[in-house]
């Protein structure tokens, strides 16, 4: 079978979730299918069982496909670094840190790794669903495009286009994208998916006819908007999460610094009908919240300095409620943070932390990448570690009655821990099953896509 490329008319058109849904839909039909993204730019990452780091989005898609996550699904991951540079994670391990120009000079070398990863998956599965990046017709960047044109042309994939109707201008974006596509891609084109439609679908029947008759572009389906507060890939998604509070017991302020990472750690809190979550992106008083959560950070010291510059550091220092830190946020709770090996910074630096934990953090070049079951907070907990900062006295976790933290990502996905933690703060808190919520939410999203998308046409084109 041929493989499939999923392009978008723009960033955040919904490519990631459409690929996730297609992986599940085709897996349910008995196909062995694997997701793929040649190059992802995200601070949200996960640890595969083999001890390799990949984008959280491809890890999520693998979950939907029912397969084991591996670095082959995302051979290149770019993570923001200091001074406009990027950390290049190649085949699941840190390769080097480059400025953007330096990264692009290595494209020929990197393409060989992308080809090898894709070929590995094609040999293992019936077909691959390759997620594109941004738009496939950014004309000034076509010679640098790894995720869209390179994959589609190198492996002669069939293609579908995802158009975000929520942005407006959907007709122009579809027509313009198709007009600018390379001839090979147009010849392999199956159709367009209108995504994130709000309202009565009958009102778009005329629009569908215009796209099909006037533009000559098949419409594979019009997918109604459905929020999915799971494994959100970027900060834009984080700003647009939706909660359904039915019995608010507690409020949590989540500090979203510029380089916030792995914010899927708050997914279980956003899903909780008893916990109100508010994303804090600048200074504001925190005394009205029951808890302040400091999530992960790709550049911990710089984000600590950002909080000092806008007053949040001082606000947290005097805050009298519960404070919880995860990974980089955990490290901020320490007395000092020291980076003499230039791991996150371009000069040796020692920065004072919030001083809630009388210990120091030292950054080392070798990144800790682990996944498994841990003994922490008096329980056996599932989770994973991704960090270069290390503590001497409290390497995994720390807890007092008011201040706690851990290097363990996925901590709140553990129902027993989350329920016990919040019941200590509010006895009336009931808790819920996050695994069950996650399973039902993903399936409901997939079913919504399957209902409104002609998947038979896609499968027929791949034969």
N, C-alpha and C positions, 0 to 999 in steps of 0.2 A: 504493500500500500504506500501511497505517497504521504508525506508529512504535511502539516498545515501551519502556515504563518498567520498570526492574528495581529493586524495593524490597527492603528488608531488614527483618527483625524487630528488628534492632539494628545497632549499629556492628560492624564486623569479622565480619559474617555471611558474607562472601565475595562481595559484590556485584561488586567490581572484577574478580575473576578469572572469575566467571561471565559478565560482560559481555565480557571478553576472549575467553573460549572461544566464546561465541555469535557474536561478530564473525568469528572464524576459521571456525566451522562453516558459517555462512551464506555467507561469501565462497567457501568451497570448493564450495558448491552453485551458485555463479554469480551471487549477488546482490552488488550494490554497496551496502555497508553502512558506516555511520560510527558510532563511539562518541561519547558526549556526556556531560558533567557540567556542569550550569549553574554550580555553585559548589563548589569543592573547598577544603578546609582542609588544607594540607600544606606542609612545607618541602622536600619532594622535588619538584623541578621539572626541566624539560628545555627545550632551545631548539629550536624548530621551524625548518625551513629558511628561513622568512621572517624570522627574527631575533626571534621572539616567544617569550615564556616561558609555558609551560603546565604543568599537573601532570604528573609523571612517569607517573602511572597512565593518563591519557588518551593520552600518548605511546606507552606500552606497548600499549594497546588498538588504537591506529592501526597499529602494527607488525603485530599479529595480523590485523587486517582487510586488510592489504596496501595501505594508503593513506598519502598524505602527511599528516604531522601539521601542524595549523594551529591558531591561537588559537580558531577557531570551535568546536573540540571541547571547550574549557574556557574560556568567556569571563570567568569570575571565579575567581581564585585568591587565597586568603587565606593569608598567611605570618605566623607569630608575630613580634612586634616587642617593643620594650622596654615595661615598665610595663603589661602587659596589653593593649597596642594591637596592631593588625594592619596589615600592609602589604597594600593592595588592588592586585592586578594585574588590570587590566581590558583585555580584548582584547589580551593578551600584553605589555602595558607597565605600568610602575608608575603607578598613578593617584593615590593619596594614602595617607597613614597615618592611621588613625582608631582611636579607642577603639570598643568594641563598640556602644555606644549611637549614636555618630556614624555608624557603618557602617549600622545598621538604619534610620536616618533617610533614607538615600539609596536605599532599596530600590526605590522606584518608578522612579527614574532607571536603576538597575542592571537592572531587569526588562526595560526596553526594549532593552538590549544583549543580554540573554539571548535574547529573542524573535528579534532580528535574526540572531543566530548560529545558532539552531535552524532558522529559516526558510531560511537560506543552505544548510545541510546537507540539508534536505529537498528543496531544488531540485536538489541535485547527486547525491543518492544514492537508491537504491530505498527505503530506510527508515533510520531512526536508532534506535540502542539507547541510551536515556538511563539512566545510573546515578543512583540516588537517593543520599541521604545519611542515615546513621543510620536512624531509624525514621520512617515517614510519618504516625505517629499520636502525635507528641509534642504533646499538646493545648495546652500553654501556648505553643507555638512555631508553631502552624499559620499564623498571620497573617504569619510571617516566613520561611516555608518556600519557598525558591526551587527547590531541586533535586528535591523530590518532588511536592507538590500542584500547584505553579504550572505545571510542565511538563505533568503528566498531564492537568490540567484545561484548560489553554490550548490544547493540541494534541490533546486527546481520544485520548491514547495508550492502547493496550492495556497491561495490567500483569501482571507475575509477581512473586511474593514469594519471597525467599530466606530460609530459616530455618536457623539454625546449631544443629544437634543437639548439637554438642560442648559447648555452654554448659550444657545441661540445660534442662528446662522447655519443650521444643519445642512440646508440645501447647498449653500456655497461651499461649505467645508467638504462635502461629499464630492460635488462636481469638480472642485479645484484639485482635490487629492487625486481623483481618477485621471484628470487631464494631465497631471504632472508625473504620473507613475511611469516607470520604465516599461517598455513594450513587453518584455518577458513576464513582468508581474501582471500586466493587464491581461495577457493571454491565459494566465493561471488563476485569474480572479473568479471567485465563486459568487460573491454577493456581499451586501452591506447589512450590518446589524444596527438598527436604530436603538440606542441604549438610553436608559434613565428617563423614560417617558412618564410624565405625570398627568393624571386625568383620564378622561374617557378615550379609549383607543379609537373609537369611531370617528373622533374628530381629526384623526391623522390619515384616514382612508384616502382623501384627496392628495395628501402629501406623498403617500406611498405610490399612487398612480403617477404623480409627476416624476418621481425618481425612476420608476420603471419604464414609463413610456417616453417621457421627454429626454431623460438622461440615458436610457437604455441600460440601467444598472439594476440587477435583480435585488429585491429586498428579502432577506432571509427571515426577518422578523422584526417586530417592534417590542422591545422588552420593557415592561413597566418598572419604574423606579422602586427599588426595595433596599432599605438601608442594611448594611452588613458591618456591624461594629466588631469585626474579627480580623486580626492581622492586618490592620490598616498600614498601607505601605509608606505614606509620606505625611508630612506635617499638614498638608492641605486637607487630607482625609481626617486627620486628628481634630482639626478645627470644626469639622462638620459631622461629628458623631451625634447620635441621637440616643436619648435615654427615655425609658418608660418607667417613671417612678410611681409606685402604687402605695407605698407605706414607708416614707423616708424616716430613717432612724439616725443616720450619720451623714456628715458632709466631709468631703475630702478635696483639698486643694492640690492639684498636680502641677508642679513647677515645670513649665516647658521652656527650657533655655534654648539658645540658638542651635546647639548641636545635640539636642535631645535624641536619644536612640533607644531602640527596643521598647517603644511605648506600647507594644502589645501586652506588656506586663500589666497594664491597667484595663485590658479587655474584660476580665472578670468583674471589675468594679463598675465599669460602664454598663455591663449587663445586669447588675444587681439592682432590683427594684427597691431596695432598702437604703442604698447609698447614692447620695448626690455627688457627682464628680464635676468639678469646675477646673478648666485648663487656665493656668495663670501664665501669661506671656510678658508681663511687666510688673512694675511695683503696684501693689495694693495691700491694704491691711489684711491680715490673716486671722485675726483673733476670733472671727465668727465661725471658723471652720473647726471641726472636731479633730481633723488630722491633716498634716501636711505630708505629701508624698514627693520625694526627690527621686525621679526615675534615672535611667542610664544616660550617659553622655559619651560622645565620641571624643571630645576634647574637654576633659573634666576640669582642669585648672583654668582654662579659658572661660568655661561656663561659670565657674566659681567667681572669677573676676567680673564677669558680666553681672552676677547678682550683687556683688559689692558696689558696682558702678551705679546700679539703679535703685539701691536701697532694700532689695529683697533679702540680702545677706543679714542686714541688721534686723529686719522684720522677723526672720526665722530665728535669729539668735535670742530674741526676747520673747518668742512665741511660747506659750505655756501649755499648749495642747500636745497631742501625740505626733511624733515625727518618725517617719519610716523612709529609709533610703535603700535603693536597689542599684547595685553595681557602681557606676560613677556617682550616683546620688549617695550611696553608702560611703564612698570614699570622701565625699565632702563633709561628712560628719566627724572626721578625724581631726586631730590637732594640727598636723602638717601634712602636706602632699609634696613629694620631692621627685623631680624629673631631671636627673643629671645625665641620663643616657639619651636625651633628646627624643624620647618616644613620642610625645604628643606636642612638643614645643620645639622651636628652632633655636633655643638657647637654654642653658641650664637654669633651673628655677626651683625655688622652694616657696610654697604658698601656704599661708595659714588657712586652715579649714574652720569649720564651725565650732570645733573643740568640744563636741559632745562625747567623743570617744578619745581617751587618753592613750593614743597610739599614733603611729605615723604610717603613711602610704608611700611606698617607693615604686616607681615605674621601671619596668624592665622590658627590653626589646622583645623577648619571647612572650607570645600571647598564650594565656591559659584558655584552652578549648576543651571542655569536658561536658558530657551529658550522662545522666544516670540518676541513681537514687542516693540521697544524702541524709545524714543524721544532723538535723538542725532544729533549733527551737523545741527540743524534746520530742521530735517526731521524725519519722522516715518520710522524706519529701522528694518528689520528682522535680527535676529542673535541669538547667544547664548553666555553664559559666563561659563568659567571653570577656576577658579583661587582661590588661597589662599592669595595672596597679595592684600591689600586694601589701597586705598588712602583716605586722610581726606577731601581735598578740591575738588578733581576731581575724584570721584569714578567710573564714567563711561567713560568720554572722556575729551579731552582737545584740543584746537585749537587756533593757531595764524596763521599769514600769512605764516610762514615758518615751524613751528613745530606743529605736531598734533599726536594724538594717542587715543586708546580706549581699553577697556577690551572686546569689542564686537567682537567675531569671526564671520566670514561670512560677514564682512562689505562691501567688494568689490563685493559681489554677488548682492548687491542692485544697479541696473542699474542707478537709478536717482542720487544716491550719487556718484558712481564711475565716471559717465559722468561729473557731475558738478565739482568734485574734480580735474580732469585732465584738464578740459577746463579752469579752473582758472590758470593753469600752462602753458597751450598751447591752445590758442584760436582756432587753426585749428583742434584740437582733435574732432573726430566725435562720438566715442562710439559705442556700439553694445548691443544686447540683450543676456546676459549671460544665463538666463533660457532657451532661445530657442537654443542657442549653446549647452548647456548641454544636452538637450533633444535629439537633432539631433545626437550628438556625441555618446551618450550612445546607441541610437537605431542603428546607423551605426555599432558600435562594435558588438552589439548583432546579427545583421543580418549577419555579417561576420562569426561569430561562427556558427549560425544556418545553413548557406549555406554549411559549410564544415564539419559539425558534424552530425553523424547519431543519432539524438535524439530519433528516434523511437525505436532503440535497447535499449537505456537507459530506456525509459518508459516501454517497454515490460518487462525488467528485474525487474522493481519495482512493477509490478502487483502481 
